[in-house]
Amino acid sequence: MEQEHGIDKQIKAGHIEEKRNEQGIPYYISRKENDLEALALQIKSYLEKENLVAHDFSTKVWNKDQTQSAQIDYRSRWPIDGIAEGELE
């Protein structure tokens, strides 16, 4: 749980920048020298805990020069069955 709050604090402090692509998918840029693989796991955990996005997606966390990245595979836990039929809002 502490990691999730740590990511939130790092985003708010500007150590990690959250951006969005043309489809609205977030991606991240680390402004500090971090282990990108470990940071990707922390961001994934944070995103899944917040559970704000209703669909699965893949994204990345990049180093500050955007020359290296680590993959993040977000898996939503939203019950999306029935949305098209108007069963859920």
C-alpha positions as CSV (number, residue, x, y, z in Angstrom):
1,M,0.0,0.0,0.0
2,E,2.9,2.3,0.7
3,Q,4.2,2.0,-2.8
4,E,0.9,3.2,-4.3
5,H,1.0,6.3,-2.2
6,G,4.7,6.7,-3.0
7,I,3.9,6.8,-6.8
8,D,1.1,9.3,-6.2
9,K,3.5,11.5,-4.2
10,Q,6.2,11.2,-6.9
11,I,3.7,12.2,-9.6
12,K,2.5,15.2,-7.5
13,A,6.1,16.2,-6.8
14,G,7.0,16.1,-10.5
15,H,9.5,13.2,-10.1
16,I,7.3,11.1,-12.4
17,E,5.4,12.8,-15.2
18,E,2.1,11.3,-16.3
19,K,1.2,12.0,-19.9
20,R,-1.5,10.7,-22.2
21,N,-1.3,9.5,-25.8
22,E,-3.9,10.3,-28.6
23,Q,-6.1,7.5,-27.3
24,G,-6.0,8.8,-23.7
25,I,-3.8,6.0,-22.4
26,P,-1.4,7.2,-19.7
27,Y,2.3,6.8,-20.0
28,Y,5.0,7.9,-17.6
29,I,8.4,9.6,-17.6
30,S,10.7,9.2,-14.7
31,R,12.7,12.5,-14.0
32,K,15.0,10.6,-11.6
33,E,17.4,7.8,-12.2
34,N,15.2,4.8,-11.2
35,D,15.1,1.1,-11.9
36,L,12.5,1.3,-14.7
37,E,11.4,-2.4,-14.2
38,A,10.7,-1.8,-10.5
39,L,9.0,1.5,-11.2
40,A,6.8,-0.1,-13.8
41,L,5.6,-2.7,-11.2
42,Q,4.9,0.1,-8.7
43,I,3.0,2.1,-11.3
44,K,1.0,-1.0,-12.3
45,S,0.1,-1.7,-8.7
46,Y,-0.9,2.0,-8.2
47,L,-3.1,2.0,-11.3
48,E,-4.8,-1.2,-10.4
49,K,-5.4,-0.1,-6.8
50,E,-6.9,3.2,-8.0
51,N,-9.0,1.2,-10.5
52,L,-10.0,4.4,-12.5
53,V,-9.7,2.9,-16.0
54,A,-12.3,0.4,-17.1
55,H,-10.4,-1.3,-19.9
56,D,-7.1,-3.2,-20.1
57,F,-4.2,-1.5,-21.8
58,S,-0.4,-1.6,-22.2
59,T,1.8,1.4,-21.6
60,K,5.3,2.3,-20.6
61,V,7.4,4.1,-18.1
62,W,10.4,5.9,-19.8
63,N,13.6,7.3,-18.5
64,K,14.0,11.1,-18.6
65,D,15.7,11.1,-22.0
66,Q,13.1,8.7,-23.3
67,T,15.7,6.3,-24.6
68,Q,14.8,3.3,-22.3
69,S,11.5,2.1,-21.1
70,A,9.7,-0.7,-19.2
71,Q,6.4,-2.2,-20.1
72,I,3.3,-1.8,-17.9
73,D,0.3,-4.1,-18.6
74,Y,-2.7,-2.7,-16.8
75,R,-5.6,-5.1,-16.1
76,S,-8.9,-3.6,-15.2
77,R,-11.1,-5.3,-12.6
78,W,-14.2,-3.5,-13.8
79,P,-17.2,-5.7,-14.7
80,I,-17.6,-4.6,-18.3
81,D,-19.9,-7.4,-19.4
82,G,-23.3,-5.8,-20.1
83,I,-22.2,-2.3,-20.6
84,A,-23.2,-2.3,-24.3
85,E,-26.6,-3.4,-23.3
86,G,-27.0,-0.6,-20.8
87,E,-27.0,-2.9,-17.8
88,L,-24.2,-1.0,-16.1
89,E,-23.5,2.7,-16.0
